[in-house]
Amino acid sequence: MADTMQFDLVSPERRLASLAVTAVQIPAMEGDLTAMAGHAPLITTLRPGVLRVSGPKGDAAYVVTGGFAQITTDATSVLAEQAMPLAEVKAGDIDKLVQAAEAAAAKSAPELRAGADKLVADLMALRAAVA
C-alpha cells in the first residue's frame, strides 16, 4: 500500500514490532512527532513516553524509556533503550525507573542537573500516562 510504511521497534532484549503502519507517534526529545509515509528523513532521540502506531491491522502502543528513531520516506525504525507493550506495563515498573532517575539526579554534577531533572519529569509524566 502506498499509504503505509515499514515500522520496526527493537530493544536490546527483543524485537517488539515489524509491521506495515500508516502512522507512528514518537515521543521525541524535542517534542512529540508523527511519522507517515513520505515523511522527510530524520533522526531523533527519544524521551521516555508512549510510542503509538496505527496501521491496517489496528493500533498498538509501547512504552519507551529513550533511544533513537530513524525516519525515512518509506520506513521508521526505533531503537529503544527499553521498550515494552503498554498493556504489559505496570505502574510499579515506572516507579522503579523514577526512583533510579531521582537517585541519579541527586548525585549528578550541577551542570548536568537540568538534564537529570528533565528525565525525572518525563518519567513522572509517563507514570501518569500508564496509570
N, C-alpha and C positions, 0 to 999 in steps of 0.2 A: 504494500500500500504506500502511496506517495505521501500520505499524511502521517506516517509512523516513522519512528527511528529506532535503532537498536539501543537498548539500555542494559548496562552491566553494573552490578554492585558487588564489590568484593571487600572483604576484611582479611586480616592476617589468618583468621581461623577458617574461613569458608567463603564460597561464592553464594551470595544470597539471592541474586536475581540475574537472569539473562533472558530478556524478552523484548518484543516489539511494543512500543508505547507511543502515545500521542503527545504526552507532556510529562515533564519531570520538574517538580517544585523542589528547589535546592536551598537549604539554609546556608548561604554563603557568608563569609566573614563580613563582606561589605553590605549585606542585606539579602533578603530572600530574592530569588530569581526563578523564572520558569523557562526551561529549555524545551523547544519544539523543533520539529523537522525544519531545516532551513536556517536554524539559528547561526549567527556569526560565531566562528571559532573562538573559544575562550577557555582559559584555565583559571580556576579559582580555588581558594582554600575554603574549607568548611568550618562552621562553628557548630557547637552542639545544638541539635534540633531534630525536627521530624522531616524526613525526606519523603515526598509523596509522588507516586507515579499513577498515571491514568493511561489506559490502553484498551484495545478491542476486547481483551479478556477480563476487564474490570480494573478496579483500583487497588492499590497496595500502599502501605505506609511502613517506614523503617525509622528507627532511632539511630542517629549517627552522633558520634562524640567529637569528630574532627576528621581531617583528611583533606583530600583533593578531589575536584571534579574537572573532567576534561570534556568540553562540548565541541563537537564538530557539526557540520551541516546535516549529517545523517546518523549521528550516534552521540550518546552521553555515557561516559564511564566514570564511576565514582569509586575511589579507593579510600575506604574509611578506616580510621584508627580502630574503632569499634563500631559494630553495627548489628542490629537485630530487628526482627519484625516487631512493629509496635504492639501487636497483640500478645507478644511474649514478654514484654517489659512490665515489671512491677515497680511501684513507687520506691520500694526498698533498694532496687538496683540503682536508681538515680540518686537516692540518698547517699549511698556509698561513694559515688562519684563526686557529689557535692562535698562530702566530708574530706575526701582526699584533696580536692582542689582548694578547700579552705585552709587545710594544713599547709599545703604548698605555698599558698598566698601569704600566710603568716610568716613563712621563712624566706620569702623572696626579697631580693635586693630592692631598695627604694625605686630605682629606675625601671624595674620590671613589675612593680606593684600594680600599675594600671591594667596591664595585660592579664595579670593573675586575677585581679578583681573582676574583669570582664568575663573571664572564663567561669568564675563562680556565678555571676549574674546569669550567664547563658544557661548554665546547668540548672539554676533555680527556675528559670523560665521553662526549660524542658521538663522539669519535675511537675510544674503546674499543668503543662500540656498533657502529661501522661496520666495525671490523677483523674 
